[in-house]
Amino acid sequence: MNRFSKLTISSVFLALLICIPAIIILSYIFTPSSEIWVHLKATVLKDYIYNSLYIMFGVGVMTTAIGFTTAYITTMYKFSFSNIFHYALILPFAIPTYIVAFIYAGMFDMTGSVTTFLLKLFGKKINEIDFYDIMSIEGAIIVMSLVLYPYVYLITKTYLRAESASIIDASKTMGLSSWQIFYKVVLPISRPAIVAGAILAVMEAVSDFGVVDYYGVSTFVTGIFRTWFGMGSVEDASKLAAMLMSFIFLLIFLERFQRRNKKYKSSGKDYRPISKIQLKGTKNILAFIACFLPFFFGFLLPFIQMCFWFSISYEEIIDEDFFTLLSQTLSIAIGSSALITALALLFVYNARRVKTKMTDNIAQVAKLGYSIPGAVIAVGILTAFSFFDNTIIYFFETYFGFNPGLIVGGTVTAVVFGYSVRFIAIAINNYESGFSKIPTTYDDAAKTLQVGEKRAFTSVFAPLLKNATFAAFIMVFIEIIKELPLTMILRPFNFDTLAVRSYELTQQGQIVESSVPSMFIVFLGIMSVLLLAKNMSKD
Amino acid sequence: MLKKTIGKTLLGICILGSSLLASGEVNVYSHRHYDTDKKLFKMFEEKTGIKVNVVKAKASALIKRIETEGKNSPADVLITVDAGRLYQAKTKNILQPISSAILNKNIPENLRDKDNQWFGLTQRARVALLSFDEAKKSDIKTYEDLADPKNKGKVVIRSSSNIYNQSLMAAVIEHHGEAYALKWAKGVVSNMARKPKGNDRAQVVTVANGIGSIAIANTYYIGKMVHNKKEAQREAIKKVKVFFPTFKDGGTHVNVSGAGVAKYAPNKVNAVKFIEFLASAQAQELFAKGNYEYPVLAGVKPSKLVASWGTFKADDISMNALGQNNKTAIKIFDQAGWK
């Protein structure tokens, strides 16, 4: 019993720590309306709300459609190149969203290379045709969905492989057609996995700045920066961020409320791998196309463009400093991912073993950070850390008569803490999905056999969670090497990452050169993603 | 005794944990993300032996960081890419006045703060790029003309979230007042060839491809387009002509990139030396050649390319006005529906 409470205490303490920046931001909701707030309400707030909701809805629907369809097809069927798609479909995850957005604009906007080519081909001018510009809110939704659908794909696929064989066989025995099996059985049982993936995609989309800013869409996030940078009001910007967070909170809450009494945990009996059906003829081609399109548009097309740019500029960009950059990126990403994965395990494990409302809610609240734009989290952290530092300094000055200077502010600690706040949701979602595959009967068995808490973890749960741990680590790692705003604001002196370097080059108008650091991000991403897919196929 | 030992031990930990700074350093918080700056900082290090430590991020974020770090901030110098943010820093009380004969001599009075809290180091002008057909007409001479109905469907300009547009609007407010500024913004919005999106360079490419005929962009971006690895950018710039609009009662809108010394700078002497170096002929030349900016030091010429666009008369409103009017500028953009 004692160990339970230690576990709970440490998990509550750490979760609270992670929540501090979010709580600081949320507290701004209660500040009285300023003159700026009145102005925002009268002019642009409606746009922010409408556009952000539209993006949430659009990305939610699109990532679910693409992610679930491809996960289903590749789990159930064998078709041409299906083994390759198993890996290839995760690859879009490796490219930072804003880079894909840049490349797509360069190809498909009014003056894009593809547009101009097609216009020439048909001998038309831009104003003579009904042209739909990709640099619009719908364009932003499409671009983000193409890059974010792997969240749904990955989580759903892992789930389907573990769950569906026996259920599908049972459905077949009962005489259901394959279409009926799909929408009456597989779709409903996959719901928790789909939702876990889609919520991650939606949270990431709604906190995006790069894409919406470039495509000229005003959302909460562009509003936050306008209000902060332009009008100089961190308070009103934080109020906007707090509103955004409450949207996400509502979403998570609604989903859980709707699901409240349904248990999706497997009984654990008769687990066996799915026997895949070989597709032939038209069906084979259709399955191929359904998987090829998301892979092509989400990865291959932008990747080819990047390779070309890389080939003409790498000599100029890769210098001595570049290796420092690379090692700084790698060390901070690996260290932080390990820490974040461990923390997430603590929260979720505690929620599983100590089944109270509180333990469960801890994990949910800790997730909030993922919906807050990195720069806003950074503000929360600056505030929290300066309070901490000043308290320490005060203590030293009073009792020892000297000033030790800033201890955590402006150090790597600040950056690592920022990553934890922002990305722990990903690790938690992975573990939740991983735990839901472990039948509750195991818990009961451990109890009946009076296996100690420590042994229950090391010999029952830990081995079963290996894959979830690996997936959580890798997904967080990829997010960290892509992260930009938080790193920029909180980093110590002379500390650069690949993402920062790539951003600086795009800001100088050197889009071509920026492909070099980006290519390293993508390369690390691909390596990680391949490991992930390999790990999944062992499952 | 015990107290002392604990104190010493804790001190040791702190030295490890924090970057207690040696005297031969200068800590720079910079919004400038150009490779030219990297070269400049190396030059300064070689010349003086003072090590330059840099953190780069958006100016408002850096200002917030200095603010929260308070008295213990390691920041010595704050560098921004526009006067508005320098003004913001000054009003947040995070800069200190500097009396330097070199800076006063090298930097014209209208390009530095009247209380000597910040100093402009380079200038960039916000200009129009016209299609060749447009250049033959004379529909645009002034910034006011951008809102004139005769230019309907011609104007291509980026979003109002961008600081350069905010500064331009701040200048309009300074010249004509808020009521006119709102009318002007509405006029520009109704003259736009397309919704505002993309960056300055994207506007130029758009006009080069026959959509709209007047693109608004900053001068140094034009330089970056001429020397670009992307063919589309190099081609685009060949199809447009640089034009310097003026205000009816003033000159061409310019903004400065500049620097100030942080209020609690631990290395103040080095900080002043550093800014003086950036205002020296050697550094000014590199700003001009490497980054296509207009130097502030008299006698240093802009790069050949920049000079080829012609000369202009810079607007003479106070740089502080750009910062003072920034908030109002955004409100007017919002009211006018300029995204």
Chai-1 contact restraints between the chains, C-beta under 6 A:
chainA,res_idxA,chainB,res_idxB,connection_type,confidence,min_distance_angstrom,max_distance_angstrom,comment,restraint_id
A,H39,B,K331,contact,1.0,0.0,6.0,A-B,restraint_1
A,T43,B,D334,contact,1.0,0.0,6.0,A-B,restraint_2
A,T43,B,Q335,contact,1.0,0.0,6.0,A-B,restraint_3
A,V44,B,D334,contact,1.0,0.0,6.0,A-B,restraint_4
A,M110,B,I211,contact,1.0,0.0,6.0,A-B,restraint_5
A,T111,B,V205,contact,1.0,0.0,6.0,A-B,restraint_6
A,T111,B,T206,contact,1.0,0.0,6.0,A-B,restraint_7
A,T111,B,N209,contact,1.0,0.0,6.0,A-B,restraint_8
A,M135,B,K197,contact,1.0,0.0,6.0,A-B,restraint_9
A,Y215,B,K197,contact,1.0,0.0,6.0,A-B,restraint_10
A,G216,B,S159,contact,1.0,0.0,6.0,A-B,restraint_11
A,G216,B,K195,contact,1.0,0.0,6.0,A-B,restraint_12
A,G216,B,P196,contact,1.0,0.0,6.0,A-B,restraint_13
A,G216,B,K197,contact,1.0,0.0,6.0,A-B,restraint_14
A,G216,B,K339,contact,1.0,0.0,6.0,A-B,restraint_15
A,S218,B,K339,contact,1.0,0.0,6.0,A-B,restraint_16
A,T222,B,S161,contact,1.0,0.0,6.0,A-B,restraint_17
A,R226,B,S161,contact,1.0,0.0,6.0,A-B,restraint_18
A,W228,B,S60,contact,1.0,0.0,6.0,A-B,restraint_19
A,F229,B,S60,contact,1.0,0.0,6.0,A-B,restraint_20
A,G230,B,Q166,contact,1.0,0.0,6.0,A-B,restraint_21
A,G230,B,I330,contact,1.0,0.0,6.0,A-B,restraint_22
A,M231,B,K327,contact,1.0,0.0,6.0,A-B,restraint_23
A,M231,B,I330,contact,1.0,0.0,6.0,A-B,restraint_24
A,G232,B,Q88,contact,1.0,0.0,6.0,A-B,restraint_25
A,S313,B,K229,contact,1.0,0.0,6.0,A-B,restraint_26
A,L382,B,R65,contact,1.0,0.0,6.0,A-B,restraint_27
A,L382,B,T68,contact,1.0,0.0,6.0,A-B,restraint_28
A,T383,B,T68,contact,1.0,0.0,6.0,A-B,restraint_29
A,S386,B,T68,contact,1.0,0.0,6.0,A-B,restraint_30
A,F400,B,G7,contact,1.0,0.0,6.0,A-B,restraint_31
A,P404,B,C14,contact,1.0,0.0,6.0,A-B,restraint_32
A,G405,B,S18,contact,1.0,0.0,6.0,A-B,restraint_33
A,G405,B,L20,contact,1.0,0.0,6.0,A-B,restraint_34
A,G405,B,N72,contact,1.0,0.0,6.0,A-B,restraint_35
A,L406,B,S18,contact,1.0,0.0,6.0,A-B,restraint_36
A,L406,B,N72,contact,1.0,0.0,6.0,A-B,restraint_37
A,I407,B,G17,contact,1.0,0.0,6.0,A-B,restraint_38
A,I407,B,S18,contact,1.0,0.0,6.0,A-B,restraint_39
A,G409,B,E69,contact,1.0,0.0,6.0,A-B,restraint_40
A,M488,B,A57,contact,1.0,0.0,6.0,A-B,restraint_41
A,I489,B,A57,contact,1.0,0.0,6.0,A-B,restraint_42
A,I489,B,A61,contact,1.0,0.0,6.0,A-B,restraint_43
A,F493,B,N53,contact,1.0,0.0,6.0,A-B,restraint_44
A,F493,B,V55,contact,1.0,0.0,6.0,A-B,restraint_45
A,N494,B,N53,contact,1.0,0.0,6.0,A-B,restraint_46
A,E504,B,H33,contact,1.0,0.0,6.0,A-B,restraint_47
A,Q507,B,H33,contact,1.0,0.0,6.0,A-B,restraint_48
A,Q508,B,Y34,contact,1.0,0.0,6.0,A-B,restraint_49
A,G509,B,R201,contact,1.0,0.0,6.0,A-B,restraint_50
A,G509,B,K224,contact,1.0,0.0,6.0,A-B,restraint_51
A,V512,B,K229,contact,1.0,0.0,6.0,A-B,restraint_52
A,V512,B,K230,contact,1.0,0.0,6.0,A-B,restraint_53
